[in-house]
Amino acid sequence: MSRKRYDREFKMSAVKLVTEQGYTVAQAAKSLGVTAQALRGWRERLAPASPTGSPATEGQAGEVNLREENRRLRKENERLRMEREILKKATAFFAREQP
């Protein structure tokens, strides 16, 4: 049996149930169909640092977010470059077809 994977948006929504809407970890986990242990781990990694949190932890979370954003933007950039190349080739093809 393989482990189920959840995307970042789902995890963030689950963490918000606990941190912002007042659900307990057990209640939120049960309603979402995930384990309480998984939700606790997500909360540790994804929840905004508390005002009493250490600056190092806040900096590390910011670095993780920047890395994820950078990865997403690189992927989008590559997709856009491919689309541009396809359009260039299509334009050249149709320009040759014109009488």
Buried (B, 14 or more C-beta within 10 A) or exposed (E): EEEEEEEEEEBEEBBBBBBEEEBEBEEBBBEBEBEBEBBBEBBEEBBEBEEEEEEEEBEEBEEEEEEEEEEEEEEEEEEEEEEEEEEEEEEEEEEEEEE
